[in-house]
Amino acid sequence: MGKYIIRRVLAILLVLWAVATLTYFTVHVTPGDTAMAILIERDGPEAVNEETLNFIRTKFDLSRPISVQYFEWLGNAVRGNFGISYRNNMPVKDMLSIRLPNTLKLGGTACLISLLIALPLGVMSALKHNKLLDHLSRILTLALSSFPGFWLAIMGIVLFSIKLNWLPTSGMNTPSSIILPALTLSVGMTAATTRMLRSSMLDVMNQDYMIVARSKGLSKSRTIVSHGFRNAIPPIITIVGLQIGHILGGAVIIENIFAWPGIGDLFINAVNSKDTPMIEGCVILISFGYAFINLVVDIIYACIDPRVKYTNGGN
């Protein structure tokens, strides 16, 4: 296990470097003048003139070759310094540390809502296989997984904020501000987790050990809890881990729609202004989140399922 973890950590570092490098050069080859994008984003189109543009280029060293800028950035990034945001004139790592808790708060709430709905719904759907509840559950999860997140967000704002005036449209000024974005973000997670748990439970319930447990006199509920649900959980841990990783990246659109001050909103604004240091910081953080959570899921999977062994040759 120890050698496996070391290999995975080295693989994570390699992936982070590859993603960061690809992002860096992609940003630079996209059309548009970085200095002009920074100036327009900060001061508006009326502030654009050659003197100001030259000042911006000099201030952020934008006139040097891209390769020189890249290697300087990479050397600083290895030491944990992601540079100064062009748009906000603040260290990138400081802004990420301010915004990250907001994204984790939103994502954690969405994940909790998803599990509270998906776990009982998935189990009941499996227990009522091919009955009315199962059919309704499958139709519901199919419908929920078909709706784009941005459409659900807009419909939620129209219905609950504009029409009914129950919830705020944006920001995080009140405790109720998190309800709409969290519900919107949880919809896809709920559908995926419910379907996976239903499938896993159906597979487990047909195993011989479930029949043996019932034949020994265990009640149906105890058999399901002690043997069925526990053995159906490993695949759920995998998909929940992927969903948690998706929160960091998938919350980008939701945060922007609801003006939620998290990593996603920061990333969109950075892209609009071609704020390369901030874009790089957000991309590396999101990529690391995905990779780290996948590693944690693999370790947890091996701990709860003794059949899974990680060796020098892989898993």
N, C-alpha and C positions, 0 to 999 in steps of 0.2 A: 504493500500500500504506500509506503514512504517513497519508493522510487517512482511509483505511478504519479503521486502528487507532485514530485519534483519535475517530472516530464511535462505534466499539465501546466505547471507554473511557467516553465520555459516556453511552452506553446502559446500561453496567454501573452507573454511578452512579445513573442514574434508576431502574433496577430495584431496586437496594439500598434507595433511599429508599422506593419503593412497598411493597416487602416489609416493611421495618421499620415503616412507618406502619400497614399493615394488621395486622401482628402486634401492635403496641402497643395498638391500640384493641380488637382481638379479645380480648386477655388481660383488658382492663379491663371488657368487657361480659359476660364469662363469669360465671356465678353464683358466689357465695362472697365472703367478706370477705378481702381480701388480708392484712390485719393478723392475722386469725385463722389463715389458712393458714400464715403465717410462724411464728407462735407454736407452733402444733401441730407443725410440721415440726421446729422447733428444740428445744422443751422438752416436747412431749407434750400431750395434751388436759387433763391435770390442772393445767397452768399457766395455763389460760385464765381470765381475769377482766377486768372492765372497766378496772381501773387499768392492768394490763399492756398491754391492747389500746390504750389511749390513749397509753401510752408508745411503743409500736411505731409508731403513726400519726404521732406527733410526730417521732420519730427519723428516719423515712424520708419525711416530708412527704407522707403519704398523704391528708391531709384537704383538700388543695387541689384545685381543679377539674382534671379530667383534661387539658383543653386546655393549662392552665398547665404541668402536669407534662410533657406531651409536648414543648412547644416548648423547655423548659429542657433536657430530655434530648437533643433533636435538636441544639441548639446545642453541647452538650458532646460529642456523638458526632462532629460534624463536626471537632472538634479532637482526636479520638482518645480521648476520655474517655467510656467507656460506663457510668460510675457505679459504685456499690458494691453488691455482691451482698447482698440482704436476708438470705438464708439463711446465708451464710458470712462476712459482714461483711468482705469483701476486695474490692479493685478487680477488676472483671470482666475487664479486659484481662490482669491478672496471672494469674488462674485459667485463662483461655483459653491463655495462653502456656505454662502448666504442663501442661495436658491435651492440647494440640494434638499435640506429638511422639508421644504414646502412640497417638492415632488414626492419625497418619501411619505409624507403625511397623506397626500392625495392617493398615491398608489397603495399604501397600506390600508386605507379606508376602503378603496375599491376592491382590494383582494379579500378583505374581511366580509364585505357584502356578498361577494361572489361565493365564498365558501359557505356562508350561512344559508344561502339559497341552493347552491349546487349539490352539497353533500346530502341533505335529506331528500331532495328531488331526485337525484341519481339513484339512491338506494330504493326509494319507493317505486320508481319507474321499473327497476329491475325486479322487485318483488311482485309487482302487478304486470308482469310481462304479457304483452299483447292484449291487455285490458284497456279500459277507457283512460285511466290515468297515464298509462304508458304511451298511448297514442297522443294524448294532449301534450305530454311532456316532450315527445319527439317533434311535434309540430311547433311547439313554442321555441325550443332550442334551435330548430332549423330557421325559424323566422328571425330570431334574435341575432343569429350568426350571419344573416343575409343583409342586415341593415348596416350601412357604413357608419362609422363612429361620428363623423362630422355631421351627417344627416340627423342622427339621434340627438346630437348636441343642439342643433338648430331647432328641431322640433320641441325639445325640452324647454328651451328658452321661450319659444313662442307660446307654448301651452302653460307652463308653470310660472313663468316670470311675467310675460306680457298679458296673457288672457286672464289668468287666475290671480296673478300678483302674490303668489305664495313664497317664491324664492328669489334671491338676487340674481341678476343677469350675469354678473361678472365680479372679479376681484375676490378678496378673502377678508373683507372688512368685518363680517359677522360669522358666528359659528355655522349658520345655515348656508353660507356661501359654498361650502364643500359638498353639499348634498347633490346638486345637479351634475357637476363634473365627475364626482365619484360614481354616481349611478351610471352615467354614460360610459365611463371607462370600464365598469364592471360587467356590462352587458355581454360583450364578446367572451370574457373570461368565464362567466357563468354558463354560457351555452357550451363552450368547449369542455369545461370540467364536468358538467352534467352528462354529456354524451360519453366521455371517457369512463366515468364512474359506473354508469349503467352497463356499458360493455364489459368492464372489468368484473363487476358483480355477477353478471350473467355467466361469465366464464368460470368464476370461482364456485358458484352455486351448483354447477354441473360436475364438480370434482368429486372423486370417491370419498375423500376425507369428510366432506360435508354430509354425505349419506351415512358414513360410519358414525359421525357425531350424533346425528338424529337417532340412529339405531341404538345408541347407548343410553338414550332417555333424555338427552338435552332438549330443552324447549327450543322452539323455532327461533324466538328472539335471541336467546343466548347463543345459539349456533351461528346466527348471522353476525352478532357483535363480536364473539370470541374468535370465530374462524373465518367467516365470510368477509366481513368488512376489513379486518386486519390484513388479510391476504390480498384484498383488492386495492389497498392503499398505495403500494409502490408505484404503479403507473400514474396514479394521481399526483404523487410527489413530483414526478418528472414534468408533467404538464403544468402544474402550479409553478414550478421553478421557471419554466419557459415563459409563463404568463407574467411572473414578477419581473423577469428580464425585459419582457415586452413593455412593461410600464414605463421604464426609463426612456425607451424610444417611441413607443406608441402614444405616450402622453403628450408628445410634441404638439399635435393638432388640437387635442382637447384643451390643453393649457392655453394655447393661443386663442381659441374661440372664447373661452371663459375668462381670458385675461388673468389666468392664475399665475402668480409670479414664481414659476419653477424653472427647471432646466430647459423644458421644451419651449417655453416662451422666450427664454434667453437665447436659445439656439436659432429660432425663427428670426428674431431681431438681428442677430449676428449675421445671418445669411443675407438679409436685406441690405445690410450696410457693408458686406464683404469684410467683416471683422475677422480676419484670419486667425489671430490668436484665440479668440473666443470660440470660433467654430471648432478649432482643433481641440480645445479644452473640453467642449461638450461632447464631441465625437469620442474622444478617448475615455471620458467618464462613462458614457453609455456603453461603449464596447467592453470596457472593464466590468461593468455591471453584469452584462450578459455572460461573459466568460467566467467570472467569479461565481455567479449563482449556479451555472452549469456544473462547476467543480464541486460546489457544496452539495448539490443534488446527487451527484455521483457518489460522494462519500456517504451521505445519508442513506442512499439506496443500498450500498454495500453493508451498512451497519444493521439495517432492519431486515434485509433479505440475505441469509447466510449462503444462498445458492450463488450469489454474485461475488465473484472474486476478481480483483484487478491484479494482474501479473505484469512481468516485464514485457510480455508480448502484446499487452492491451487488455481489453475487458471481455 
